Amino acid sequence: MNLLSKIFAYIKITRPLNVIITFCVVIVAVLIAQENPTEISLVILASLPAALIAAAGNVINDVYDIETDRISHPERVLPLGTITKTEVKIEYLVLNALAGIISVNISITLFILVFVSALLLLVYSAYLKKIPLVGNITIAALTGLAFIYGGFAVGNPEAAIIPALFAFLINLIREVVKDVQDVEGDRKQNINTFPVKYEIEFAKKLAIIITIILIAFTFYPFIAKLYKIEYFIVVMVFVNPVLVLCIKSLMQKRESNIVLVSNLLKLNMITGLIAIYFGN
């Protein structure tokens, strides 16, 4: 195998789009929470550890998921054998080390948040993901924590609470949907996710309920006059219609709809960030 293929595999296993989203989350959190203009160098430096921890979390998750992925996602790097488990574990350690080095040079608070996040992601991959909903809530909470992290980077974490709650809810929906998507592989590997334990249709109903809660929550920042009209326009024109489409897709029985919902939610996370940024 040539060097270029190896490099591509190392990048692919980190889920680059998820890493970019995490990077953007912290940037948006900083822009929302800052009380005075922040130097661009600090914004980038603060965002890098969060992105590196997200990458490391995806890497270690694939290490623990390799047998399930042979069934549910055979196209992924480890099932294909593009790189070995040993190589992937080294990548995991390097990513975490880089995140720790960068964050400790910014502030001890950010280093503590990075350390806690890395530890939670490891415990999640090894144990928590096997407990129905507990693993899903952990990942969703970590996504919300990325906003709080950005708030701490500029000394104003309170301003990041609303976007953190939005991120928590939309990612909790996506976590449940992803478990529905992986149910066949999880069942064969005796992984007791929510849809495995309570059946797919009940899991879909849970995702729909959380989506309705999220739609209702999107009105609050505007009604409470926390965000401007720009936020409300983007939410009403783009974010909520997509959430309604997700509900409609979840109510149908076509398996392809689950993949669509998962991708729409990922896209909607970005759209939600745009709404929050322009409305702040």
N, C-alpha and C positions, 0 to 999 in steps of 0.2 A: 504493500500500500504506500502511495507517495505522500510526501509531507503535507501537501495542500489538502488532501483528503482527511488527514489526521487533524489538521487545524480546523477544518470545517466541522468535523465531528465534535471537537472540543467546544466550539461555539454553539453548535446545534443543541447539545445536551443541556446548555444553560437556559434554553428557551429565550432567545434574544428579544422577542417582542415583549414578553413579560418583564424582562430586565429593563428594557427601554421605558415601559410603563411605570415601573417602580422609580426609575430615575426622574421621570417627568412628574410623578406624584410629589416627590420631595421638592422639586423646583417650584411646582405650583403651591405647595404648602408654605415654602419660604416666601413666595411673592404675596400670598394671602396674609401671612402672619407678620410680615415685617412692618415695623412702625416707621422705619427710616430706610432709604434705599440701601440695599445690600450689595457689596462688591461681588461682581460676577465670579471671581475666583473662589470666594467662600461658598457661593451657591453651588458651583460645580463640585468643589471638594466635599461639601456636605452631602451631595447627592450620590457621589461615587460609592461610599461604603454601603448605602442602602441597596444600590443596584448590585454590588458584588455579593452581598448577603443573599439577595433574591436569587442570583445565579447559583450560589453555593447550595441553597435550599433545593433548587430544581435538580442539581447534580446528585445530591445525596438521596433525594427522593427516588430518582431513577435507579440508584444502586439497590435500594430496598424493594423496588417494584419490578425488578428484572423478570421474575417468573410470570407475574401478572401481565407485563407488557409483551411477553412472547405470544400471548393470546389476544390481548386487547389492542396493543400498539406494536406489532412486529416490525414496523418501519423505523422504530427508534434506534438510537445509536448502539446501546448495549445488546439488545436482542439480535441486531445485525452483526455484532462482533467487530464493528469498525474500530473501536478502542476497547481496551480491557478494563475490568473492574479496578485493578490496581492503578492504572493510569487515571481513571476517573476519580478515585479516592485522593490521589495526589493533587489533582486539579481542585477538588473540594477544599483541601487544606490550604492551598495557595490562595484561593479566593477569600477564604475567611481571614487568613493572615493579612492580606492586603487591606481588607475592610477594617480590621483592628488597628493597623498601623496608621491609616489615614485618619480614622475617627479620633484616636487618642491624641493626635496632634491638633485637633480642632477643640475638643473639650472632653472632660471626663464623663459628663452626662451623656454625650453622644456615644462614647465608647461603651458605656454601660448598656445603653439601648441596643447597640450593635451586638454586644455579647449575649444579652438576653434573647434577642431575636434569633441569633445563630443557634443557641441552645434549644430554644423552642422548636425550631425547624428540624433539628436533629431528633429530638424526642418525638415530634410529630411523625417523622418518617419511620421511626423504629416502633413506636407504640400507639400514639394518640389516633392516628388515621384508622386504626383497627376498631376504634370505639365509635359507634354510630353517633353522628353529629358533633361529638367532641372535637374530632380532627378537623371537621369543616369549620367549626366556630374558631378554632385556633388559627387556621390560615386566614380567615376573614378578619380576625382581630389583628393579626400581624400586618395585613394590608392597611387597616385603619391606623395602626401604630406608625406607619411610614409618614402619615400626615403629622402626627404628634411629634415625631422625630424632626420633621422639617420646622415645626413651630419652635421646638427647643433650640434648633440651630440659630434662630434669630431672637431667642429669649422671650417668645410670646406663644406658648403652646395652647393657650385658651382659644386663640383665633382659629386653630386647626381642628377644633372639636366637631363642628358641623360637617366639613368635608370628610373627616375620619369616620363619622357615622354613616355617611353616604357610601363610602368605600367599603365599610364593613358589611352593609346590607347587600350591595350589589355583588360582592364577592362571596357572600354566604349563599346567595342564589346560585351562582356559578359553581360553587363547590358541590352543592347538592346535584346540580345538573350533570356535572362531570362524573359523579358517582353513578348516576343512572347510565351514562354512556359506557362506563367500565364494568357494569354489573355482571356481565357474563364471565369476564376474567376473574373478577373478585370472588364470585361464587365458587368457581373451580379451585381457587386458591384458599378458600375458607376465610376470606377477609370479610369481616362482619360490618360492612358499611350500612348506611341507613336504608337504601333501596334493597339491599340483600336481606336485611332483617325484616323490613316492613313492606316489601314489595314495591315495584316500580311506580305503580299508579299512586300510591300513598306518598311516595317521595315527590312525584310531580305536583301533587296537591300542596305539599309543604312549600315547594318552590313558588307556586302560584300565590300562596298566602303571603310569603315574604315579599314577593314582587308588588303585591297590592299595598303592603305596609310601606315599601320604598316609594311608590308613587305618591301616597299620602304625605310622606315625609318631605318630598321635594317641594311641596307648597310652603312648608314652615319657614324657611329662611327668608322668603319674599314677604309673606304675611307679617312676620316679626320684624321686617324692615332691616334685616341683617345684610341682604344683598339687593342690588339695584335691579331695574327692569330688564337689563340685558340678560341677567341670569334667568329670569322667568321666561323670557322669549325663547332662549335656547332650550330650556327644559321642556317647554310646552310644544315646541316645533320638532325637536329631535329626540330628546331623552325619553320622555314619557310615551310617545307613539311607539318607539322601539320596545319599551317595556310591555306595552299592550300587545304588540306583535309576539313577544316572547310568551305571554300568557296564552294567546290563541294557539301558538305552536305546541305548547305543553299540554293543552287540552286535547290535541289530536294524538293518534296512536302511531303515526309514522315514525320509524326509528331515525330516519334522516333529520327529522325536526330537532332532535336532541343536539346534534352537531351544530345545526343552525343557531339554536338558542345560545349555546356556549360561545360561539363566535360573535353573535350580536351583543351579548353581555360584555365581552372583552372590548368591543368597539364602543359600547355605551359608556364604559368607564372613562375612555378618552374624551368622549363628548361631554360627559358630566364635569370633567376637569376644565374643559373649555368654558362651560357655563359658569362654573364657580369663579374662574379667573376673571372673566369679563364682568361678572356681577359684583365682584368684590370692590 
